[in-house]
């Protein structure tokens, strides 16, 4: 077994297929209720990053050339150099766990972080999986906890949902857009995100950063499309001022088209108490039913401190699924624990 650097941009199609197989083998054990990954635009999903970011990946094969033959590798790892933090991911095939494959991949990631001058690594971990023990064993500490919730669309009471969608206060216009906000809303859309950014204490790590500046927002929209993620947004616009009072974003990935991912949902503080959050999220579900007829589920994440949004999700029918944990590790300390000089 040998760790080799791997570039999804130039990899053979069979190697992309092999990585999809690994993802599904891992999910079958760690997240058995999650839908399967598919080949659709997986190369783009793995390769494309935001401008200014860099991603590196590695594979571990049982036999040289396995991935080229479409055989699932024993492990895969990646690091995204993001601002001042390296965001990592490690996947180890269930049959190959406890064979130090995770350690070998983490070693490569820490070496890159040291070479690039990064001081911190961050990683997202699904609760109740062996990954929790793995990262803690090497000195990672828990930085933040979220709760993932899932809504099955076949359980939605669409009549009650209609009442929620219509329950916004007077003076607000609810608007739906595919692919992102129109040009005239870009600046107020980014401003709404920026205003809410510091409203909740969401921990020290920022592994899924939002886009608070208009140019950064436009770049993020282009990146989503390039990765094969179809974006839908619903905004609440205050008619008197034209400002964006609230927004909600959902993406439907080509790689897992049956389950949508909830991205940002924000309501600007001065517009709370008027039913904006419920109305925009309810309207989104109606639009998804029309735009994505094959969609069966929507998943979302919430910090425990965001009680208003948690209440809205419960009203819509979301059911808490499991904890989602963010760990961080000091690069120098990780290097010492791995024996990297």
ABEGO torsion letter per residue (X at the ends): XBBBBBBAAABBAAAAAAAAAAAAAAAAAABAABBBBBABGAAAAAABBBBGBBBBBBBBBABBGAAAAGBBBABBBBBBBBEABBBBBBBBBAAABGAGAAAAAAAAAAAAAAAAGBABBBBBBBBGBAAAAAAAAAGBBBABBBBBBBBBAAABBAAAAAAAAAABBBGBBBBBBBGEBBAAAAAAAAAAAAAAAAABBAEABBABBBBABAAAAAAAAAAAAAAGBBBBBBBBBBAAAGBBABBBBBBBBAABAABBBBBBBBBBAAABGAGAAAAAAAAAAAAAAAABAABABBBBBBBAABAAAAAAAAAAGBBBABBBBBBBBBAAAAAAAAGBX
